[in-house]
Amino acid sequence: MWHSQVLRYVSAVDLYALEQRGSMLSYHFLESTARMKEAYQRLPAAQRFRLEERAASLCEEVEKMDQIESFFLVD
């Protein structure tokens, strides 16, 4: 599914940007990606680490869902 392909590559910067903007993805959000990356780099190391951990966890969960989905879709 398209969402699992996208979510597999979620980064900590993506999560930070979503937290700052809410969950609305818009053209304005995409325009400000560079600014979000800069702001992310200025975060305290502990906060960046937590975001990186959450991003990795989310990607792992999506991978598990894909594996379960493919198991049930086998002919």
PQR file of N, CA, C, O and H, with PARSE charges and radii, in Angstrom:
ATOM      1  N   MET A   1       0.838  -1.176   0.000 -0.4000 1.5000
ATOM      2  CA  MET A   1       0.000   0.000   0.000 -0.0000 2.0000
ATOM      3  C   MET A   1       0.887   1.246   0.000  0.5500 1.7000
ATOM      4  O   MET A   1       2.003   1.221   0.520 -0.5500 1.4000
ATOM      5  N   TRP A   2       0.393   2.312  -0.576 -0.4000 1.5000
ATOM      6  CA  TRP A   2       1.213   3.517  -0.716 -0.0000 2.0000
ATOM      7  C   TRP A   2       1.641   4.076   0.628  0.5500 1.7000
ATOM      8  O   TRP A   2       2.768   4.552   0.769 -0.5500 1.4000
ATOM      9  H   TRP A   2      -0.513   2.332  -0.999  0.4000 1.0000
ATOM     10  N   HIS A   3       0.745   4.026   1.635 -0.4000 1.5000
ATOM     11  CA  HIS A   3       1.099   4.639   2.915 -0.0000 2.0000
ATOM     12  C   HIS A   3       2.242   3.900   3.587  0.5500 1.7000
ATOM     13  O   HIS A   3       3.071   4.521   4.252 -0.5500 1.4000
ATOM     14  H   HIS A   3      -0.171   3.640   1.521  0.4000 1.0000
ATOM     15  N   SER A   4       2.301   2.590   3.426 -0.4000 1.5000
ATOM     16  CA  SER A   4       3.398   1.855   4.044 -0.0000 2.0000
ATOM     17  C   SER A   4       4.712   2.154   3.340  0.5500 1.7000
ATOM     18  O   SER A   4       5.767   2.156   3.976 -0.5500 1.4000
ATOM     19  H   SER A   4       1.628   2.085   2.885  0.4000 1.0000
ATOM     20  N   GLN A   5       4.664   2.407   2.042 -0.4000 1.5000
ATOM     21  CA  GLN A   5       5.881   2.779   1.326 -0.0000 2.0000
ATOM     22  C   GLN A   5       6.395   4.128   1.814  0.5500 1.7000
ATOM     23  O   GLN A   5       7.603   4.327   1.944 -0.5500 1.4000
ATOM     24  H   GLN A   5       3.807   2.405   1.526  0.4000 1.0000
ATOM     25  N   VAL A   6       5.495   5.032   2.077 -0.4000 1.5000
ATOM     26  CA  VAL A   6       5.892   6.351   2.571 -0.0000 2.0000
ATOM     27  C   VAL A   6       6.373   6.255   4.012  0.5500 1.7000
ATOM     28  O   VAL A   6       7.434   6.780   4.347 -0.5500 1.4000
ATOM     29  H   VAL A   6       4.514   4.870   1.971  0.4000 1.0000
ATOM     30  N   LEU A   7       5.607   5.593   4.862 -0.4000 1.5000
ATOM     31  CA  LEU A   7       5.935   5.542   6.283 -0.0000 2.0000
ATOM     32  C   LEU A   7       7.213   4.769   6.571  0.5500 1.7000
ATOM     33  O   LEU A   7       7.844   4.986   7.606 -0.5500 1.4000
ATOM     34  H   LEU A   7       4.745   5.166   4.590  0.4000 1.0000
ATOM     35  N   ARG A   8       7.601   3.882   5.684 -0.4000 1.5000
ATOM     36  CA  ARG A   8       8.823   3.119   5.899 -0.0000 2.0000
ATOM     37  C   ARG A   8      10.031   4.057   5.997  0.5500 1.7000
ATOM     38  O   ARG A   8      11.047   3.709   6.599 -0.5500 1.4000
ATOM     39  H   ARG A   8       7.089   3.706   4.843  0.4000 1.0000
ATOM     40  N   TYR A   9       9.915   5.228   5.412 -0.4000 1.5000
ATOM     41  CA  TYR A   9      11.046   6.151   5.366 -0.0000 2.0000
ATOM     42  C   TYR A   9      10.825   7.401   6.214  0.5500 1.7000
ATOM     43  O   TYR A   9      11.453   8.433   5.978 -0.5500 1.4000
ATOM     44  H   TYR A   9       9.090   5.511   4.924  0.4000 1.0000
ATOM     45  N   VAL A  10       9.944   7.309   7.190 -0.4000 1.5000
ATOM     46  CA  VAL A  10       9.709   8.445   8.082 -0.0000 2.0000
ATOM     47  C   VAL A  10      10.990   8.725   8.864  0.5500 1.7000
ATOM     48  O   VAL A  10      11.623   7.815   9.399 -0.5500 1.4000
ATOM     49  H   VAL A  10       9.434   6.470   7.382  0.4000 1.0000
ATOM     50  N   SER A  11      11.346   9.973   8.914 -0.4000 1.5000
ATOM     51  CA  SER A  11      12.548  10.350   9.655 -0.0000 2.0000
ATOM     52  C   SER A  11      12.168  11.135  10.905  0.5500 1.7000
ATOM     53  O   SER A  11      11.018  11.536  11.086 -0.5500 1.4000
ATOM     54  H   SER A  11      10.832  10.712   8.479  0.4000 1.0000
ATOM     55  N   ALA A  12      13.148  11.338  11.744 -0.4000 1.5000
ATOM     56  CA  ALA A  12      12.921  12.141  12.940 -0.0000 2.0000
ATOM     57  C   ALA A  12      12.557  13.573  12.562  0.5500 1.7000
ATOM     58  O   ALA A  12      11.761  14.211  13.250 -0.5500 1.4000
ATOM     59  H   ALA A  12      14.082  11.012  11.597  0.4000 1.0000
ATOM     60  N   VAL A  13      13.130  14.080  11.476 -0.4000 1.5000
ATOM     61  CA  VAL A  13      12.793  15.433  11.030 -0.0000 2.0000
ATOM     62  C   VAL A  13      11.326  15.487  10.625  0.5500 1.7000
ATOM     63  O   VAL A  13      10.636  16.463  10.918 -0.5500 1.4000
ATOM     64  H   VAL A  13      13.776  13.561  10.916  0.4000 1.0000
ATOM     65  N   ASP A  14      10.843  14.434   9.948 -0.4000 1.5000
ATOM     66  CA  ASP A  14       9.432  14.386   9.569 -0.0000 2.0000
ATOM     67  C   ASP A  14       8.535  14.460  10.800  0.5500 1.7000
ATOM     68  O   ASP A  14       7.564  15.216  10.824 -0.5500 1.4000
ATOM     69  H   ASP A  14      11.404  13.641   9.711  0.4000 1.0000
ATOM     70  N   LEU A  15       8.867  13.671  11.822 -0.4000 1.5000
ATOM     71  CA  LEU A  15       8.057  13.683  13.043 -0.0000 2.0000
ATOM     72  C   LEU A  15       8.092  15.053  13.708  0.5500 1.7000
ATOM     73  O   LEU A  15       7.068  15.551  14.176 -0.5500 1.4000
ATOM     74  H   LEU A  15       9.657  13.057  11.802  0.4000 1.0000
ATOM     75  N   TYR A  16       9.260  15.653  13.745 -0.4000 1.5000
ATOM     76  CA  TYR A  16       9.379  16.986  14.337 -0.0000 2.0000
ATOM     77  C   TYR A  16       8.510  17.979  13.574  0.5500 1.7000
ATOM     78  O   TYR A  16       7.792  18.776  14.179 -0.5500 1.4000
ATOM     79  H   TYR A  16      10.092  15.249  13.365  0.4000 1.0000
ATOM     80  N   ALA A  17       8.575  17.932  12.261 -0.4000 1.5000
ATOM     81  CA  ALA A  17       7.784  18.853  11.446 -0.0000 2.0000
ATOM     82  C   ALA A  17       6.294  18.644  11.681  0.5500 1.7000
ATOM     83  O   ALA A  17       5.537  19.610  11.780 -0.5500 1.4000
ATOM     84  H   ALA A  17       9.158  17.285  11.769  0.4000 1.0000
ATOM     85  N   LEU A  18       5.870  17.386  11.772 -0.4000 1.5000
ATOM     86  CA  LEU A  18       4.455  17.110  12.024 -0.0000 2.0000
ATOM     87  C   LEU A  18       4.026  17.619  13.390  0.5500 1.7000
ATOM     88  O   LEU A  18       2.922  18.140  13.548 -0.5500 1.4000
ATOM     89  H   LEU A  18       6.485  16.601  11.692  0.4000 1.0000
ATOM     90  N   GLU A  19       4.904  17.466  14.380 -0.4000 1.5000
ATOM     91  CA  GLU A  19       4.569  17.980  15.706 -0.0000 2.0000
ATOM     92  C   GLU A  19       4.430  19.498  15.685  0.5500 1.7000
ATOM     93  O   GLU A  19       3.573  20.052  16.373 -0.5500 1.4000
ATOM     94  H   GLU A  19       5.801  17.042  14.252  0.4000 1.0000
ATOM     95  N   GLN A  20       5.253  20.160  14.911 -0.4000 1.5000
ATOM     96  CA  GLN A  20       5.209  21.614  14.851 -0.0000 2.0000
ATOM     97  C   GLN A  20       4.004  22.121  14.076  0.5500 1.7000
ATOM     98  O   GLN A  20       3.478  23.191  14.380 -0.5500 1.4000
ATOM     99  H   GLN A  20       5.949  19.709  14.352  0.4000 1.0000
ATOM    100  N   ARG A  21       3.568  21.378  13.096 -0.4000 1.5000
ATOM    101  CA  ARG A  21       2.498  21.815  12.205 -0.0000 2.0000
ATOM    102  C   ARG A  21       1.167  21.123  12.472  0.5500 1.7000
ATOM    103  O   ARG A  21       0.167  21.444  11.830 -0.5500 1.4000
ATOM    104  H   ARG A  21       3.995  20.508  12.849  0.4000 1.0000
ATOM    105  N   GLY A  22       1.140  20.185  13.404 -0.4000 1.5000
ATOM    106  CA  GLY A  22      -0.040  19.350  13.542 -0.0000 2.0000
ATOM    107  C   GLY A  22       0.070  18.248  12.502  0.5500 1.7000
ATOM    108  O   GLY A  22       1.156  18.006  11.976 -0.5500 1.4000
ATOM    109  H   GLY A  22       1.953  19.925  13.926  0.4000 1.0000
ATOM    110  N   SER A  23      -1.003  17.594  12.206 -0.4000 1.5000
ATOM    111  CA  SER A  23      -0.926  16.481  11.262 -0.0000 2.0000
ATOM    112  C   SER A  23      -1.372  16.878   9.866  0.5500 1.7000
ATOM    113  O   SER A  23      -1.645  16.013   9.034 -0.5500 1.4000
ATOM    114  H   SER A  23      -1.886  17.790  12.634  0.4000 1.0000
ATOM    115  N   MET A  24      -1.450  18.177   9.600 -0.4000 1.5000
ATOM    116  CA  MET A  24      -1.904  18.619   8.283 -0.0000 2.0000
ATOM    117  C   MET A  24      -0.729  18.706   7.322  0.5500 1.7000
ATOM    118  O   MET A  24       0.212  19.467   7.547 -0.5500 1.4000
ATOM    119  H   MET A  24      -1.228  18.879  10.276  0.4000 1.0000
ATOM    120  N   LEU A  25      -0.787  17.929   6.258 -0.4000 1.5000
ATOM    121  CA  LEU A  25       0.228  17.997   5.219 -0.0000 2.0000
ATOM    122  C   LEU A  25      -0.304  18.902   4.122  0.5500 1.7000
ATOM    123  O   LEU A  25      -1.369  18.653   3.557 -0.5500 1.4000
ATOM    124  H   LEU A  25      -1.551  17.311   6.075  0.4000 1.0000
ATOM    125  N   SER A  26       0.431  19.931   3.833 -0.4000 1.5000
ATOM    126  CA  SER A  26      -0.031  20.883   2.834 -0.0000 2.0000
ATOM    127  C   SER A  26       1.154  21.400   2.044  0.5500 1.7000
ATOM    128  O   SER A  26       2.309  21.118   2.363 -0.5500 1.4000
ATOM    129  H   SER A  26       1.296  20.133   4.292  0.4000 1.0000
ATOM    130  N   TYR A  27       0.850  22.155   1.018 -0.4000 1.5000
ATOM    131  CA  TYR A  27       1.913  22.763   0.217 -0.0000 2.0000
ATOM    132  C   TYR A  27       2.779  23.652   1.096  0.5500 1.7000
ATOM    133  O   TYR A  27       4.001  23.675   0.950 -0.5500 1.4000
ATOM    134  H   TYR A  27      -0.088  22.384   0.758  0.4000 1.0000
ATOM    135  N   HIS A  28       2.154  24.378   1.999 -0.4000 1.5000
ATOM    136  CA  HIS A  28       2.912  25.251   2.902 -0.0000 2.0000
ATOM    137  C   HIS A  28       3.888  24.423   3.736  0.5500 1.7000
ATOM    138  O   HIS A  28       5.025  24.837   3.962 -0.5500 1.4000
ATOM    139  H   HIS A  28       1.161  24.360   2.117  0.4000 1.0000
ATOM    140  N   PHE A  29       3.442  23.263   4.186 -0.4000 1.5000
ATOM    141  CA  PHE A  29       4.311  22.366   4.956 -0.0000 2.0000
ATOM    142  C   PHE A  29       5.516  21.966   4.113  0.5500 1.7000
ATOM    143  O   PHE A  29       6.652  21.997   4.587 -0.5500 1.4000
ATOM    144  H   PHE A  29       2.518  22.927   4.002  0.4000 1.0000
ATOM    145  N   LEU A  30       5.262  21.590   2.860 -0.4000 1.5000
ATOM    146  CA  LEU A  30       6.362  21.159   2.005 -0.0000 2.0000
ATOM    147  C   LEU A  30       7.330  22.300   1.724  0.5500 1.7000
ATOM    148  O   LEU A  30       8.536  22.080   1.612 -0.5500 1.4000
ATOM    149  H   LEU A  30       4.340  21.564   2.475  0.4000 1.0000
ATOM    150  N   GLU A  31       6.810  23.512   1.612 -0.4000 1.5000
ATOM    151  CA  GLU A  31       7.669  24.675   1.388 -0.0000 2.0000
ATOM    152  C   GLU A  31       8.628  24.903   2.548  0.5500 1.7000
ATOM    153  O   GLU A  31       9.748  25.373   2.347 -0.5500 1.4000
ATOM    154  H   GLU A  31       5.831  23.691   1.704  0.4000 1.0000
ATOM    155  N   SER A  32       8.201  24.577   3.737 -0.4000 1.5000
ATOM    156  CA  SER A  32       8.993  24.904   4.924 -0.0000 2.0000
ATOM    157  C   SER A  32       9.889  23.756   5.379  0.5500 1.7000
ATOM    158  O   SER A  32      10.447  23.816   6.474 -0.5500 1.4000
ATOM    159  H   SER A  32       7.291  24.195   3.900  0.4000 1.0000
ATOM    160  N   THR A  33      10.038  22.721   4.568 -0.4000 1.5000
ATOM    161  CA  THR A  33      10.834  21.563   4.968 -0.0000 2.0000
ATOM    162  C   THR A  33      12.268  21.950   5.317  0.5500 1.7000
ATOM    163  O   THR A  33      12.810  21.469   6.312 -0.5500 1.4000
ATOM    164  H   THR A  33       9.585  22.673   3.678  0.4000 1.0000
ATOM    165  N   ALA A  34      12.878  22.797   4.527 -0.4000 1.5000
ATOM    166  CA  ALA A  34      14.262  23.205   4.799 -0.0000 2.0000
ATOM    167  C   ALA A  34      14.362  23.921   6.144  0.5500 1.7000
ATOM    168  O   ALA A  34      15.300  23.692   6.908 -0.5500 1.4000
ATOM    169  H   ALA A  34      12.438  23.188   3.719  0.4000 1.0000
ATOM    170  N   ARG A  35      13.394  24.785   6.425 -0.4000 1.5000
ATOM    171  CA  ARG A  35      13.401  25.483   7.718 -0.0000 2.0000
ATOM    172  C   ARG A  35      13.215  24.501   8.867  0.5500 1.7000
ATOM    173  O   ARG A  35      13.818  24.656   9.929 -0.5500 1.4000
ATOM    174  H   ARG A  35      12.633  24.971   5.804  0.4000 1.0000
ATOM    175  N   MET A  36      12.376  23.486   8.651 -0.4000 1.5000
ATOM    176  CA  MET A  36      12.167  22.486   9.700 -0.0000 2.0000
ATOM    177  C   MET A  36      13.449  21.700   9.960  0.5500 1.7000
ATOM    178  O   MET A  36      13.766  21.389  11.108 -0.5500 1.4000
ATOM    179  H   MET A  36      11.885  23.359   7.789  0.4000 1.0000
ATOM    180  N   LYS A  37      14.179  21.380   8.907 -0.4000 1.5000
ATOM    181  CA  LYS A  37      15.447  20.660   9.088 -0.0000 2.0000
ATOM    182  C   LYS A  37      16.423  21.500   9.899  0.5500 1.7000
ATOM    183  O   LYS A  37      17.116  20.985  10.776 -0.5500 1.4000
ATOM    184  H   LYS A  37      13.921  21.632   7.974  0.4000 1.0000
ATOM    185  N   GLU A  38      16.474  22.788   9.606 -0.4000 1.5000
ATOM    186  CA  GLU A  38      17.350  23.685  10.362 -0.0000 2.0000
ATOM    187  C   GLU A  38      16.911  23.768  11.819  0.5500 1.7000
ATOM    188  O   GLU A  38      17.743  23.716  12.726 -0.5500 1.4000
ATOM    189  H   GLU A  38      15.911  23.207   8.894  0.4000 1.0000
ATOM    190  N   ALA A  39      15.617  23.898  12.042 -0.4000 1.5000
ATOM    191  CA  ALA A  39      15.100  23.975  13.412 -0.0000 2.0000
ATOM    192  C   ALA A  39      15.370  22.674  14.158  0.5500 1.7000
ATOM    193  O   ALA A  39      15.714  22.687  15.340 -0.5500 1.4000
ATOM    194  H   ALA A  39      14.942  23.940  11.306  0.4000 1.0000
ATOM    195  N   TYR A  40      15.213  21.558  13.466 -0.4000 1.5000
ATOM    196  CA  TYR A  40      15.469  20.251  14.076 -0.0000 2.0000
ATOM    197  C   TYR A  40      16.921  20.156  14.542  0.5500 1.7000
ATOM    198  O   TYR A  40      17.192  19.650  15.631 -0.5500 1.4000
ATOM    199  H   TYR A  40      14.934  21.547  12.506  0.4000 1.0000
ATOM    200  N   GLN A  41      17.839  20.634  13.734 -0.4000 1.5000
ATOM    201  CA  GLN A  41      19.256  20.572  14.100 -0.0000 2.0000
ATOM    202  C   GLN A  41      19.569  21.408  15.341  0.5500 1.7000
ATOM    203  O   GLN A  41      20.553  21.144  16.032 -0.5500 1.4000
ATOM    204  H   GLN A  41      17.619  21.046  12.850  0.4000 1.0000
ATOM    205  N   ARG A  42      18.749  22.401  15.626 -0.4000 1.5000
ATOM    206  CA  ARG A  42      18.965  23.248  16.808 -0.0000 2.0000
ATOM    207  C   ARG A  42      18.336  22.663  18.077  0.5500 1.7000
ATOM    208  O   ARG A  42      18.542  23.196  19.167 -0.5500 1.4000
ATOM    209  H   ARG A  42      17.949  22.616  15.065  0.4000 1.0000
ATOM    210  N   LEU A  43      17.581  21.585  17.948 -0.4000 1.5000
ATOM    211  CA  LEU A  43      16.961  20.971  19.125 -0.0000 2.0000
ATOM    212  C   LEU A  43      18.026  20.377  20.036  0.5500 1.7000
ATOM    213  O   LEU A  43      19.110  20.021  19.575 -0.5500 1.4000
ATOM    214  H   LEU A  43      17.414  21.152  17.062  0.4000 1.0000
ATOM    215  N   PRO A  44      17.723  20.270  21.326 -0.5600 1.5000
ATOM    216  CA  PRO A  44      18.646  19.583  22.231  0.2800 2.0000
ATOM    217  C   PRO A  44      18.840  18.128  21.779  0.5500 1.7000
ATOM    218  O   PRO A  44      17.927  17.505  21.237 -0.5500 1.4000
ATOM    219  N   ALA A  45      20.020  17.615  22.011 -0.4000 1.5000
ATOM    220  CA  ALA A  45      20.352  16.257  21.572 -0.0000 2.0000
ATOM    221  C   ALA A  45      19.362  15.222  22.109  0.5500 1.7000
ATOM    222  O   ALA A  45      18.997  14.290  21.394 -0.5500 1.4000
ATOM    223  H   ALA A  45      20.761  18.121  22.451  0.4000 1.0000
ATOM    224  N   ALA A  46      18.932  15.376  23.344 -0.4000 1.5000
ATOM    225  CA  ALA A  46      18.001  14.407  23.933 -0.0000 2.0000
ATOM    226  C   ALA A  46      16.672  14.392  23.183  0.5500 1.7000
ATOM    227  O   ALA A  46      16.088  13.329  22.968 -0.5500 1.4000
ATOM    228  H   ALA A  46      19.229  16.134  23.925  0.4000 1.0000
ATOM    229  N   GLN A  47      16.200  15.558  22.791 -0.4000 1.5000
ATOM    230  CA  GLN A  47      14.933  15.621  22.054 -0.0000 2.0000
ATOM    231  C   GLN A  47      15.093  15.017  20.665  0.5500 1.7000
ATOM    232  O   GLN A  47      14.198  14.316  20.192 -0.5500 1.4000
ATOM    233  H   GLN A  47      16.674  16.421  22.965  0.4000 1.0000
ATOM    234  N   ARG A  48      16.230  15.281  19.998 -0.4000 1.5000
ATOM    235  CA  ARG A  48      16.479  14.674  18.684 -0.0000 2.0000
ATOM    236  C   ARG A  48      16.538  13.156  18.807  0.5500 1.7000
ATOM    237  O   ARG A  48      16.004  12.439  17.961 -0.5500 1.4000
ATOM    238  H   ARG A  48      16.956  15.850  20.382  0.4000 1.0000
ATOM    239  N   PHE A  49      17.186  12.668  19.862 -0.4000 1.5000
ATOM    240  CA  PHE A  49      17.290  11.228  20.075 -0.0000 2.0000
ATOM    241  C   PHE A  49      15.908  10.602  20.235  0.5500 1.7000
ATOM    242  O   PHE A  49      15.630   9.557  19.646 -0.5500 1.4000
ATOM    243  H   PHE A  49      17.620  13.250  20.550  0.4000 1.0000
ATOM    244  N   ARG A  50      15.037  11.231  21.030 -0.4000 1.5000
ATOM    245  CA  ARG A  50      13.682  10.695  21.220 -0.0000 2.0000
ATOM    246  C   ARG A  50      12.922  10.654  19.900  0.5500 1.7000
ATOM    247  O   ARG A  50      12.225   9.679  19.617 -0.5500 1.4000
ATOM    248  H   ARG A  50      15.263  12.080  21.509  0.4000 1.0000
ATOM    249  N   LEU A  51      13.049  11.697  19.094 -0.4000 1.5000
ATOM    250  CA  LEU A  51      12.382  11.716  17.794 -0.0000 2.0000
ATOM    251  C   LEU A  51      12.934  10.628  16.873  0.5500 1.7000
ATOM    252  O   LEU A  51      12.179   9.980  16.149 -0.5500 1.4000
ATOM    253  H   LEU A  51      13.615  12.489  19.324  0.4000 1.0000
ATOM    254  N   GLU A  52      14.243  10.432  16.903 -0.4000 1.5000
ATOM    255  CA  GLU A  52      14.853   9.390  16.074 -0.0000 2.0000
ATOM    256  C   GLU A  52      14.377   8.010  16.510  0.5500 1.7000
ATOM    257  O   GLU A  52      14.111   7.148  15.672 -0.5500 1.4000
ATOM    258  H   GLU A  52      14.857  10.959  17.491  0.4000 1.0000
ATOM    259  N   GLU A  53      14.272   7.802  17.812 -0.4000 1.5000
ATOM    260  CA  GLU A  53      13.769   6.525  18.328 -0.0000 2.0000
ATOM    261  C   GLU A  53      12.326   6.293  17.893  0.5500 1.7000
ATOM    262  O   GLU A  53      11.973   5.187  17.482 -0.5500 1.4000
ATOM    263  H   GLU A  53      14.488   8.502  18.492  0.4000 1.0000
ATOM    264  N   ARG A  54      11.501   7.312  17.977 -0.4000 1.5000
ATOM    265  CA  ARG A  54      10.097   7.183  17.572 -0.0000 2.0000
ATOM    266  C   ARG A  54       9.981   6.914  16.083  0.5500 1.7000
ATOM    267  O   ARG A  54       9.155   6.104  15.661 -0.5500 1.4000
ATOM    268  H   ARG A  54      11.787   8.211  18.310  0.4000 1.0000
ATOM    269  N   ALA A  55      10.800   7.584  15.281 -0.4000 1.5000
ATOM    270  CA  ALA A  55      10.774   7.367  13.831 -0.0000 2.0000
ATOM    271  C   ALA A  55      11.169   5.930  13.506  0.5500 1.7000
ATOM    272  O   ALA A  55      10.531   5.279  12.680 -0.5500 1.4000
ATOM    273  H   ALA A  55      11.471   8.242  15.623  0.4000 1.0000
ATOM    274  N   ALA A  56      12.209   5.443  14.149 -0.4000 1.5000
ATOM    275  CA  ALA A  56      12.647   4.067  13.914 -0.0000 2.0000
ATOM    276  C   ALA A  56      11.559   3.084  14.331  0.5500 1.7000
ATOM    277  O   ALA A  56      11.303   2.103  13.632 -0.5500 1.4000
ATOM    278  H   ALA A  56      12.728   5.972  14.820  0.4000 1.0000
ATOM    279  N   SER A  57      10.925   3.343  15.460 -0.4000 1.5000
ATOM    280  CA  SER A  57       9.854   2.476  15.942 -0.0000 2.0000
ATOM    281  C   SER A  57       8.676   2.461  14.976  0.5500 1.7000
ATOM    282  O   SER A  57       8.105   1.406  14.701 -0.5500 1.4000
ATOM    283  H   SER A  57      11.133   4.140  16.028  0.4000 1.0000
ATOM    284  N   LEU A  58       8.316   3.627  14.465 -0.4000 1.5000
ATOM    285  CA  LEU A  58       7.220   3.711  13.508 -0.0000 2.0000
ATOM    286  C   LEU A  58       7.542   2.919  12.246  0.5500 1.7000
ATOM    287  O   LEU A  58       6.690   2.194  11.731 -0.5500 1.4000
ATOM    288  H   LEU A  58       8.780   4.485  14.688  0.4000 1.0000
ATOM    289  N   CYS A  59       8.753   3.054  11.753 -0.4000 1.5000
ATOM    290  CA  CYS A  59       9.154   2.316  10.552 -0.0000 2.0000
ATOM    291  C   CYS A  59       9.126   0.807  10.800  0.5500 1.7000
ATOM    292  O   CYS A  59       8.727   0.044   9.921 -0.5500 1.4000
ATOM    293  H   CYS A  59       9.445   3.643  12.171  0.4000 1.0000
ATOM    294  N   GLU A  60       9.545   0.372  11.988 -0.4000 1.5000
ATOM    295  CA  GLU A  60       9.493  -1.049  12.330 -0.0000 2.0000
ATOM    296  C   GLU A  60       8.052  -1.550  12.372  0.5500 1.7000
ATOM    297  O   GLU A  60       7.761  -2.639  11.878 -0.5500 1.4000
ATOM    298  H   GLU A  60       9.869   0.992  12.703  0.4000 1.0000
ATOM    299  N   GLU A  61       7.159  -0.771  12.953 -0.4000 1.5000
ATOM    300  CA  GLU A  61       5.754  -1.167  13.020 -0.0000 2.0000
ATOM    301  C   GLU A  61       5.147  -1.301  11.629  0.5500 1.7000
ATOM    302  O   GLU A  61       4.383  -2.231  11.368 -0.5500 1.4000
ATOM    303  H   GLU A  61       7.396   0.113  13.354  0.4000 1.0000
ATOM    304  N   VAL A  62       5.483  -0.382  10.743 -0.4000 1.5000
ATOM    305  CA  VAL A  62       4.962  -0.449   9.377 -0.0000 2.0000
ATOM    306  C   VAL A  62       5.482  -1.702   8.686  0.5500 1.7000
ATOM    307  O   VAL A  62       4.741  -2.373   7.967 -0.5500 1.4000
ATOM    308  H   VAL A  62       6.104   0.373  10.954  0.4000 1.0000
ATOM    309  N   GLU A  63       6.739  -2.013   8.901 -0.4000 1.5000
ATOM    310  CA  GLU A  63       7.321  -3.221   8.306 -0.0000 2.0000
ATOM    311  C   GLU A  63       6.590  -4.466   8.813  0.5500 1.7000
ATOM    312  O   GLU A  63       6.297  -5.373   8.033 -0.5500 1.4000
ATOM    313  H   GLU A  63       7.340  -1.468   9.484  0.4000 1.0000
ATOM    314  N   LYS A  64       6.296  -4.514  10.105 -0.4000 1.5000
ATOM    315  CA  LYS A  64       5.557  -5.648  10.669 -0.0000 2.0000
ATOM    316  C   LYS A  64       4.163  -5.751  10.056  0.5500 1.7000
ATOM    317  O   LYS A  64       3.705  -6.846   9.728 -0.5500 1.4000
ATOM    318  H   LYS A  64       6.534  -3.778  10.738  0.4000 1.0000
ATOM    319  N   MET A  65       3.490  -4.613   9.903 -0.4000 1.5000
ATOM    320  CA  MET A  65       2.151  -4.624   9.305 -0.0000 2.0000
ATOM    321  C   MET A  65       2.206  -5.131   7.873  0.5500 1.7000
ATOM    322  O   MET A  65       1.329  -5.881   7.444 -0.5500 1.4000
ATOM    323  H   MET A  65       3.861  -3.723  10.169  0.4000 1.0000
ATOM    324  N   ASP A  66       3.237  -4.725   7.127 -0.4000 1.5000
ATOM    325  CA  ASP A  66       3.391  -5.198   5.751 -0.0000 2.0000
ATOM    326  C   ASP A  66       3.589  -6.705   5.711  0.5500 1.7000
ATOM    327  O   ASP A  66       3.035  -7.380   4.843 -0.5500 1.4000
ATOM    328  H   ASP A  66       3.950  -4.115   7.476  0.4000 1.0000
ATOM    329  N   GLN A  67       4.376  -7.240   6.644 -0.4000 1.5000
ATOM    330  CA  GLN A  67       4.617  -8.679   6.685 -0.0000 2.0000
ATOM    331  C   GLN A  67       3.336  -9.435   7.010  0.5500 1.7000
ATOM    332  O   GLN A  67       3.048 -10.465   6.401 -0.5500 1.4000
ATOM    333  H   GLN A  67       4.826  -6.691   7.348  0.4000 1.0000
ATOM    334  N   ILE A  68       2.575  -8.931   7.959 -0.4000 1.5000
ATOM    335  CA  ILE A  68       1.307  -9.571   8.316 -0.0000 2.0000
ATOM    336  C   ILE A  68       0.344  -9.511   7.144  0.5500 1.7000
ATOM    337  O   ILE A  68      -0.320 -10.496   6.825 -0.5500 1.4000
ATOM    338  H   ILE A  68       2.809  -8.094   8.454  0.4000 1.0000
ATOM    339  N   GLU A  69       0.272  -8.352   6.505 -0.4000 1.5000
ATOM    340  CA  GLU A  69      -0.620  -8.182   5.360 -0.0000 2.0000
ATOM    341  C   GLU A  69      -0.247  -9.138   4.234  0.5500 1.7000
ATOM    342  O   GLU A  69      -1.125  -9.751   3.627 -0.5500 1.4000
ATOM    343  H   GLU A  69       0.812  -7.552   6.764  0.4000 1.0000
ATOM    344  N   SER A  70       1.037  -9.270   3.952 -0.4000 1.5000
ATOM    345  CA  SER A  70       1.453 -10.156   2.863 -0.0000 2.0000
ATOM    346  C   SER A  70       1.181 -11.616   3.219  0.5500 1.7000
ATOM    347  O   SER A  70       0.904 -12.416   2.325 -0.5500 1.4000
ATOM    348  H   SER A  70       1.750  -8.772   4.446  0.4000 1.0000
ATOM    349  N   PHE A  71       1.251 -11.985   4.496 -0.4000 1.5000
ATOM    350  CA  PHE A  71       0.952 -13.351   4.919 -0.0000 2.0000
ATOM    351  C   PHE A  71      -0.499 -13.703   4.601  0.5500 1.7000
ATOM    352  O   PHE A  71      -0.784 -14.804   4.131 -0.5500 1.4000
ATOM    353  H   PHE A  71       1.477 -11.335   5.222  0.4000 1.0000
ATOM    354  N   PHE A  72      -1.409 -12.774   4.857 -0.4000 1.5000
ATOM    355  CA  PHE A  72      -2.822 -13.041   4.629 -0.0000 2.0000
ATOM    356  C   PHE A  72      -3.228 -12.907   3.168  0.5500 1.7000
ATOM    357  O   PHE A  72      -4.285 -13.400   2.772 -0.5500 1.4000
ATOM    358  H   PHE A  72      -1.177 -11.880   5.239  0.4000 1.0000
ATOM    359  N   LEU A  73      -2.408 -12.251   2.368 -0.4000 1.5000
ATOM    360  CA  LEU A  73      -2.740 -12.062   0.960 -0.0000 2.0000
ATOM    361  C   LEU A  73      -2.120 -13.119   0.055  0.5500 1.7000
ATOM    362  O   LEU A  73      -2.308 -13.082  -1.161 -0.5500 1.4000
ATOM    363  H   LEU A  73      -1.550 -11.851   2.689  0.4000 1.0000
ATOM    364  N   VAL A  74      -1.381 -14.061   0.638 -0.4000 1.5000
ATOM    365  CA  VAL A  74      -0.766 -15.130  -0.159 -0.0000 2.0000
ATOM    366  C   VAL A  74      -1.864 -15.997  -0.755  0.5500 1.7000
ATOM    367  O   VAL A  74      -2.809 -16.390  -0.072 -0.5500 1.4000
ATOM    368  H   VAL A  74      -1.228 -14.091   1.626  0.4000 1.0000
ATOM    369  N   ASP A  75      -1.718 -16.289  -2.059 -0.4000 1.5000
ATOM    370  CA  ASP A  75      -2.725 -17.128  -2.741 -0.0000 2.0000
ATOM    371  C   ASP A  75      -2.599 -18.572  -2.361  0.5500 1.7000
ATOM    372  O   ASP A  75      -3.365 -19.406  -2.843 -0.5500 1.4000
ATOM    373  H   ASP A  75      -0.950 -15.969  -2.614  0.4000 1.0000
TER
END
